[in-house]
């Protein structure tokens, strides 16, 4: 533990202490900033406490309070302080800026600014800038039918809700990539700074090109406490904290204290210095045409939690302590003394003087920018306003020739990469490919012909030999799924387009990020002024069934379960069975808006089934009978062999072949699913089939052997309402069995292989007259399965006759 002098220096109290010295504000300006600060703080408290009597024109009574007191005040003063001081620089230098509120439940700060700037009343006219409007503004906060305590989609100027901590910096950088004049002022809570995603996102400066990109100005807000605990970065020495950010590649500037007047001067001087530094770096790079990586500024703002509130309540610390984190005084309904204390506190902000007739004076309003220069009105924060449709190549031009179904192998992923290359070439400033170090591994390296990997670090001569690095690249790679996902979200939220590619087993790392984005999109559908943004497109490859050397740790297809839980209004899942279907799906996803699209496709060579025109038809339907692999010829089938997923489809077709070898007269119907949500009832999902359509495909009374890419329980969950599904639907999928397996041996472990499927079909059809014929065939299939597995254990490879299987029938 540090000595007393060092510990004292870490406390947020006293006159301002700052790295940058100066007094840019006159006494008159300080008075105005004090008044604006008070007005904002009053609004923040009013949102938490008041339902009536918004201007305290009469003594505060219990009936004026909300019945449930919800909200967070602790981080609001520091955020307000930063926001209003950056407004001064927007006005002075005509800056293009947005504000990202990272601290959890930081809405009071940004909502108060949107209201004072007039934006809030513009988008919600009922919350007008008068007493009646203020009363409605207060009531709606954290109130049923109102808005939440985060910077939700209802908040003008927000692209970052902050419901889950850790993504403010990655969202900010995503927003400024390819926005060369934009500054994203990003408030980072010191609790948020303890998260893994936030820690990795500090490295984003290594990918920021000062010629083509804007800048992020992070403000690390050290208010000292989380809900009930000190924060780590607020309790380490100045030297250690400075070295941390110097190590990250930043130039840190401290602003610390609680004396309001001197803090105004320190913050004004510091932020202005940072803006001028940003402009200097950008001018140097743009004038010279030589990109470089400067030490970008970061501000470390240390103020008390709940700044300007009572230091103590009943001898218990409040301001500067964790008790100020949420509702500062919680028992005002029951404790009349505390109610009086709250009233004195609120009146100390002088609402009667500052809000004459419920509106701030023109002199105070003049501190705010106007029009789209207001951070709460910047079109970047309503990215759909700026979004332009991608210029798209004709995906048909990349078709894989399929003269005979299931006869030729090809890498659909490697072929699709050429399509992505042309998408990137046609959209050089508003499309990027994101991924954690796997573009090459995922067979997408063709995109490097249109855009290299962004790299602002040092270069070695060997980088010329396949490194594919460039300062002005279009591929974003960092071995942090969190950061890549955050970049992509920020990029599309601010009006552009992109694609994230990832190994399937490790996309789980961003489960909760995708959850949050889905919730953001769903809420945006309820906000009429929010324009649609480009979809969040996720391409999953390196799939569970082809982890030949990676083993059990790399076998997890469960991300689909996570996505399937989200609102049917905003999520889509596609499992194209071959390369032409992959092209059709990807073209559709890149053109779409306001969805999270998940496309699951393996990167290895696989059999190709459909010509391009047939693939387009199949993907448009999302599900269909494949007559080229069926023998029912329009009659009632003996069995329905269904599949969803590329490897699952291959094994299902091979199982049909085995069945026909033993029972040439068997009536088999082959059904393939591309759009997973076709399985859901149309009552529950806009893509779902009606029961009549379901029965037309699957019948209502015949056994269905369904081979699925992921965990089988998901299909059962999606189809539980379907006619006959309870008795007739038998799903095979990944059952958490794996090791260092050959592809076929892994399938055998999980009973998704051709032999298991054929045997299952025989078992289900026994009552239909197979009898002893079925028993003999079953024995032969079981023997062949054992031989194949034994060979895998002995030789480490699947039998060539099975590995190189093609469809042998002329149908």
N, C-alpha and C positions, 0 to 999 in steps of 0.2 A: 504494500500500500504506500502511496506517495506521502511525502511529508505534508505538514499542515499548509504551508505556503502554496505548494502545488495543488493540493485539494481545493484550496480557496480560489485559485485561479480558474478552476473548472466550473465554478458556480456562475450562474447567469446574471447575477445582480450587480448593480453599480453603473457608473457612467460608461459610455460606449468605449470599448477597446477594439481597435480594428487595424488590420494590416495597411490599408490605404487611408491616408490622412487627408483631410480637406474639409471645407465648409461651403459646399456649393449652394446651400439654401440660405435665403435671407430670413430675417426674423419673421417677416410677414408670411413667407412660404411655409416656414415651420408651423406657424399657427394654423394655416390652412390644412397642412398635412395632419396635424393633431386633430383637427375637427373631422377630417375625412376618416381618420383612424377610428375616432369615437363613433361616428355614424355607422361604420361597418361593424364594429364590436357590438353596438346596440342591436343591430339587425340580427347578428349571430345569436345573441342571448334571447332576443324576442322569438326567434324560430324555435328555440328549445322550450321556452316557458309559456308563451302567451297564446291564448285563443281569442281574447277580447282585450279592449282597452289598449290598443297597440301603441299609442303615444303617451301612455300614462297621464292622460288628462284628468284622471281622478285617482285617488289613492288605490294602490294595488290590493285586490281582494282575491280570496281563494277561487271564487267563481270566474275570475279572469284567466286562471291558469288552465293549461291542458290537463285532462284527467290523468293521462300517462305522460310522464316526462321522459322523452327519448332524444338522443342526440349526443354529440361530442363537441366540447368547447376547447379542449386543451390545445390543439394545434392551430385553431382558427386565428389567434392574434398574429403569430409569426407568418402564416400564409397571407393574411390580409396585408401585413406590413410589406411583404415582398411584392405582392401584386400591385399595390398602389404606387410603390416606388418605381416599378418597371414601367408603369403607365407614364410616368414623367418622361422616361427615355423614349417611349413610343412617340409621344407628342414632339419631343425635341428633335429626334432624328428620323421621324417618319418610319418607324420600324414595323416590319411584318412579324407578328409574334403570337404565340398561343401559350396558355398556362396549363400545365399538367399538375394536378394535385395528387401527390403520392400517398400522403398520410391517410390511414384508414379513417373513414367517416369524416372526411374533410369538407363536406358539402357546405356547411354554414359559411365558410370563408369565401368560396367561389360564388355561391348563390348571392351573398350580400353584394359582391362586386357586380354581378350581372344585373342586380336590381338597381344599384346606384348608377350604373352606366346606361340604364334605360333599356337594355336588351331584353331583360326578363319581361317587362311590361309589353314589349313589342310582340313577343311570341306568345305571351299569355295575357291578353288585354284585361282579363278580370283582375289581375294583380297590378292594378294601375298605381302610378306614383302619387298616391294620396292616402288619406287615413283609411278609407274603406279598402283600397287595394292592398295596403300594408297588412291590414287585419287578415285578409285572405292569404297573403304571402306567408304570414306567420303560421296560420292554422294548418296549411297544407303540408308543412314540413314534418316528416316522420309521423304521418297521420293517415288513417285508413282512407283510401281513395286519393291520397296525395302523392308526395315524392319521398324518396329515401334519403338516408343521411350520407350516402356516398355521392360522388359527382356522376350521377346516373345519366342515361341518354336524355332525360328530360332537362338536364342542365345545359344551358347555352354555353358553347365554347369548350365542351368537354369531349375528349376522345378516350378518356381513361377513367373508369368508374372507381377503381381502387377498392372494390369489394374484397379482393384478395390482394395481399401485399406482395410487392417484389417486381412489378413490371413497369414502373413509371419511366425508368431510364430507357429500357429497350423500346417502349412505345414512342418515346420522344425521338430517339434516333431514327426509328422507322419513319416517323413523320417528316424529318428533315432531309432524309435521303432524296435526292433529285428535286428538292425545294431550295434552291441556292440562296434565296433571300430570307428564309424563315429562321426565326430563333424560337426554340421551344424552351421556355422558362419552366424548369421542372423541380418541384418541391419534393424532396426525398425525406420522409420521416425517419428519425433515428431508430425507431423500431423496425420499420420497413427495411432499413439498411442492414439488418441482421439476417435477412433471408438469402438463400443461395442464389436465386435468380437475379436479385439486385446486385449481389457481389460480382457475378460474372459480367453483368451488363455494363459495368464501368469500363470494360475493355472496348466498348463500341467506338471509342475515338480512333482505334487502330484501323477502322474501316471508313472513316469520315474523310471525304475528299473536299478540301476547302475551295476547289474550283466549281464543282458540280453540286455540292450539297450545302445545306444550311448549317446551323450550329445549335447545339444543346447547351444551355446554361443551367447546370445543376445547382440547387441550393440545398445543402444538407442541413436539415433543421434539427439542431440539438436542443430539444426542450426537456431532455433528461429522463423521461419515463415512458414506459408502456402502460398497460392497464394497471399493473400493480407491482412494477419492477423497474429498477434503473435500466437504462439502455447502455449497451457496451461502449459505443463510440463516445458517449458523453462522459465516461469515467476513465478514459485513457488520457495521457498527457498530450499537451499541444504538440510536442515534438513527435510523438508517436503518430498522432493523427495526421500531422503534416506529412510525415514520411510515408504514411500509407497512401496518400493521394499523389505525392510526388512519384511513388513507385508505380501507381496506376497510369502515370503520364500526364497528370494535371498540375496546374499551378493553383494552390489553395489560397483563398483570401478569407480571413476571419472577420466576423462582425459579432461582437458579444456585449451583453449588458441588458439593463432594463430601464435605464433613464431615457424616457421617450424622446426628449429634445435632442440629446446628443446622439441617440441611436438613429434618428432621422438623418442627421448629417452624415454619419458613418455609412449608413446603408445607401444613401444617395451617391456618395463619392465612390463607394465600392462597386455598385452596379454599373455606374457610368464608366468606370475604369474597365470593367469586364466587357461591356459593349464595344468600347473603343479597341480593346485588344482583339475581339472577334473580328471586327471590321478590318483591323490592320492585317491580321493573318489572311483573311479572304482576299484583300486587295493585293497583298504580296503574291499570293498564289495565282490570282487571276491576271494580274499585270504581266507576270513572268511566264505564265502558262506552265509552270512547274509545280505540281502538287507536292505538298510536304505535310508532315505531321507535327504541328506545334504543340506546346503545352497549353491545352485549352483551360480556361479558368473554371474553377469550382468555388462557390461561396459556402463557407461554413458559418451558419447563423445560429448563435447560441442565445436563446431567450427563455424566460421562465415558461413552464407549461401553465396555460391559463393566465398569461401575462395581462396585467392590469386588473385582475380580480383581487378579492380579499386575500391577504397573505395567510390569515388564519380564520377559522370558524370554530368557536368554542375550544380554543387552544389546540386545535388540530390543523396542521398545515394544509393549505389549499393551493394558492398560487405557488408555482415552482415545485409542485409535488404531484404524485400520481393521482391524488383525489380530484385534480382539475381535469382529468382525462376525458370523462364523459359528462354527465350532468353534474355541474359543480356543487350545487346545494340540492340535495335529493329530497329533503323532508319538509318542503315549504307548505305542503297541504296540512301537515300535522303540527308544525312548529311555527307559531305566530311570530316569535322573535326572528326566526330565519327568514320568514316571509318579509319582514321589515328590512332585514339585511339585504335580501335580494333586491328590494325596491330601491334602497339607497345606492346599491351597486349600479343598477340600471340607470338611475337618475344621474349618476356621476358622469354618464356619457352625454348628458344634456339633450335628450331627445326633443324637449320643448323648444330649444333654441335652434337645433340643427335641422329639424324637420318641420318647419313652419308649413302648416297645411299638408303635412305628410310628405314633403318633398324637400330635398336639399337645395341650397341656394345655387344660383347660376355660377357664383365664384367657385364653389366646390365642384360643381358639375364640370367646370372648365378644366379641372385636373385630369379628367378622363379623356381618352382619345374619342374620336367620333367615327361613325359609320363602321366600315369593315376593319378599321384599325383597332377597334375595341377587341380585346382578347376574347370577350364573350360573344363576339359577332364575327370572328374571323372565319371565312368560308372553309379554310383548311380543317377546322374542327367540325364541319358538317360535310365530310369529304365527298358525299354524293353530288354536291353542287359542282365540284371540280372534275368529277369522274368523266372520262371520255371512253367510249367503247374501244376495246383493243382492235387494232388492225390485224386481221387474222388471215393466214394463208389457208388455202383450200386443203383441208386435211385429207381429202380423197386423193390428192396427188402423192400421198405417202403410203398408199395402199400396199399391203403385202399380197402378192399374187397367190390365190388359192384355187388351183385347178381341180383338185380333188380334196374333199374334206378329210381332215385328220390324217394327212399323208406326208406333209412337209413340216419340219421344225424351223422356228425362227425366234429371235428375241424381239418380242413386241416392244419391250422397253427401249432397246437400242434403236429400233426403228422410230418410235415415238419421239426420241430425243432430237431427230432431224426436224420434226414438226415444231418442237419447242425452240429449236435454234432459229427457225424462221419467225416464230412469234417474237422472240427476243430482238431479232434484227429489224422487224417492222415497228417495234415499239421501244426505241432506244432510251427513252427517258421516263417511261411509266410502267415498265414490267421488270421484275427481278425474280430470280430463282434463289430460294433459301434452303439451307440444309446443313446438318452438322457433320461436315467433312466426308460426305458420301456421294457427291455428284459423280465422280469417276467410278466408284464402286457400284453405284446403282445404274451403270451403263448409260449415263446421260451426258457423256463427255462431248458429244457432238455440239452441245450448246456453246462450247468454248470457241467455235468458229465465229459466233456472233458476239460473245462477251466473256471475258476472262473472269477469274476470281478476284474480287476486290482485295487488295493488299497494300496497306500503307506503312508496313514495317520495313525492316532491312531486306535487301535482296542479295542473293549469292549467285555466282556464275552458273551453278548447276540448275538454278530455277529456270534457265532458258531451255533446259532439256526435259520438257513435260511438266513444268511447274504451273503453267497457265495462270500466272499472276499478273495483275495490272492495277494501277491506282484507280483507273476509270472502268473497272470491270462491272459486270451485271450479275455475277453469281456471288452470293453471300454465304460464306462457310465459316462456322465457328463451332467448336465441339461443345456446344451448349444448346440443347434443344429449347430450353427456356428463352435464351436470347434470340435465337433464330425465329421462334414463334412470335416473340414480342416485336421484333423488327417487322415481320410480315403484317402483324395486326396493325401496328402504327402506320405502315406503308399503305394498306388498303383503307384504313379509317380516314386517311388524309387524301383519298381520291385516286389512288393508283391500283395496280393489279399485281398479283404474284402467285407463286406456288411454293409450297414447302414439301420437300421430299425427305423421307426418313425411313430407316429400318423399322419394320413393323413392330418388333418386340420392344423397342425403346421409345415409341411414340407415347407410351404411358407416362413418360416423364412430364408431358404437358397436358395430361388429362384435365387437370383443374383449370388450366389456361383456356383450353377449348370450351370447357363448361362455362367459364365466365364470358367468353366471346359469344357463345350461343345465347346466353341470357341477355347480353347487350343487344344482339340482333332482334330477339323477340320483343324486348321493350321498345326498340326503335320502331317496330311496326305499329306501336300505339301512339307514337309521337308524330303528328302529321307534318311538322316542319323538317323532320329528318329525311333527307334524300337517301335513296338506296346506294349502298357501297358495293364494290366488287366482292364476290364471294371469297371466303377463306378456303383455299383449295389445298388439300393434303393428299399427297401421293405416297402410299405405303408400299414398300417393296422389301426385298430380302425377307421373304415370307417364311412363316412357321414351317412350311413343308420342305424348304430347301435350305436347311441349316446344316449342311453336310459336315462341316468342321467346327462350327460354333457350338453346337450341342444344345443341351436343355435350357441354358440361360437365355438363349436367343429364340426360344419357341414360346410365343405368346400372341395369339391373335385377338385378345380380349378388348382391344380398343373399340371394336365395333359395338360391344355391349355398352360402353360408355356413351358413345354417340347416339345409339338407339334410345337412350333414356331421355334425350333432349326433345324439345318441342318439335312436333312434325312440321311446323311452319318454317323451320330454319335449318333442318339437317337432311342430308341425302347421302346414301351409301351405294357405291357402284362396285361390282366385282366383274369386270370384263373378262370373258373366258379366253380371248385371244388378242392378237395385235391390232387387227382392224377394229374390233370393239373398243379397245383401249383408245385408239385415235378418236373414235366417235364420242366416247365418254369425255375425254379430255377437252375436246373442242366445245362440247356442251357446257362443261364446268367453267371454263375460262370465260365464256360469254355470259354466264349467269351472274346474278347479284343477290345479296342479302341471304346467302346460304353458307353453311359449312358443308363443303363437299368432300367426302372421303372416297378416294379411288384406290382399290387394292389390286395390285398386279405384280406378278413375279418378274424378276429381271433376267432369269435364265432363259434358255431356248425351250420352247414348248410347241406342241402341235398347234397348227392353225386350222380353224374350222370353217370360217365364213368369208366369202368374198366381201369386198367393201360395201356393195349395195345391200347385201344380205345382213351385214353387220349393222348398217344404219337402221334398217327395218327392225332388227332384233333389239337394238339399244333404244329405239324410239318406243317400242312396246314395253321394254324392260323385263319381259318374261315371255316365253313362248315354247311351243312344241317344235322340236327339230325333226322334221320328217326324214331327213337323210340318215338319221340314226334310229329310226322307229320302224316297227313292223306291224303296228296295229291297223294301218291302212283305213283309218276312220271307224274301225270297229271298237267294241269295248276291249280295253287292254287287259291282259292277265296281271300285269304289274306296271307301275309307273316308276321309271328310273329318273330321278331329278338331281340336279347339281347346281352349285353356286360357288364360283371361284375357279381359277384356271387349273390348278392341280386337281382339285376335286372333280372338275369336269372330265379331265383325262382319265382318271380312275373309274369314273362312272361309265364312260364310253367303253373302256376296256372290259368292265364287268358285263356290259350288254353283249360284247363280242363273246365272252366266255359262255354266257347263257345261251346264245344262239349256236355255239359250237355243240353244246349238249342237247339243246331243244330247238332245232331249226324252225319248228312251227309255232314257237312261242310268240304271243302278241305283246310286244313291249312298246311302251310310249316313252320317248325321251323328252324331258322338259328341262330347259335351262333358265336360270335366273341371273339377270344382270343388275337390276334395281332391287335391292334387298327389301325395300319398303313396299314392293308389290305384294308381299306376303301378308301385310296387315290388311285388315278390313278397311274398305273405303270410308267407313264411319269414323275411323280413328286416324286416317292419314290421307292426304289428297292424292297420293300415288297408289293407294291400296286398291286391290281388285274387289269387285262385288262378289258375293257368294256364288252368283251364277257364273261369273267369269272364272272363279276358282274351280268350280265343279267341271266346267268345260275343259279345263287343263288337267286337273288331277283326278277327276271323278269323285264321287261321294262314297264309293264302297270298295275300291280296289287298293291293294297295298301300295304304299309309296315309299320307296327307298331313296332318301334324300341325303346326298353327300354334300356336306357343307364345309366351307373353308375354315370357319371359326368354331367356337364352342357350340355343341349341338343344342344346348338349352335355349339359345337365343331364337332359333327357328321355332322351337316349341312355344316360346313366349309370344312370338309374333303371330302364330297361327292357331292359338288355342280356341278361337271362336269358329274355326272353319268346319264346314260339314264333313263329318267322318274323320276329322284330323285326330281326335282322341284315340280312335281304334286303329286307324290305317296309316298314320304318318310315323315313319321310323327314321329318325335323323341320326346320321353318323357325322362326327366332327372330331376336333381335337379334344382329347380327354386328359391332358396334362401328363402324357407319357412320352418320354423322349430321352435321348442321349446323343452320342456321336453316331448318328444313323445315316445309312443310305436313304435316298428318298422313299423307295418302296418299303424298306424295313421300318421307317418311321410311320408310314401309313399303316403298315400291319400292326404296329404297336397300338395304334388308335382306332383300328378296325375301319379305316377309310380306304383301304386298298381294294383293288378289283376283286380279289378272291373273297374277302369278307363281305363285300357288297353283293356279289353273286350268290354266296351262300345264304346271306340274309334274305335275298329275294326268293330263293328256293324254299327256305323255311316258312316264309309268309304265304307262299303259294301252295303249300302242301295240301291244304283243304280243297284246292281247286283241281285236284286230280293228278298231281305229279307222282305221288306214291313212291314206289321203289325206284322209278327212274330218277326221282329227285334225290333219293338217298345215295345212289351210286354216283351221281354227278357231284354231290356234296363231298363225298369221300375223295374223289379225284381232285377237286378244288382245294381241299384241305391239305392234301399231300403236296400239291404244287406250291402252295403257300409256304409250307414248312421247308421245302427244298430251297425256295427263293431266300428265305430268312437265313438258313444255314450257310448259303453261299455268301451272303452279306457278311456274316460273322467270320468266315474263313478267308475270303478274297477281298473284302472291303468294298465290294462293288455289286450292283444289281446284275442279274443275268442279262446279257445283251438282247435276248429275245423279248424280254419284258421291258428293258430300258428303251429299246428302239421300236417299241410296238407302234404300229400304225393301223388305221381302220382297214380291215381286209375285204369288206363286203362291197359289192357294186349295187348301191341303193340310191 
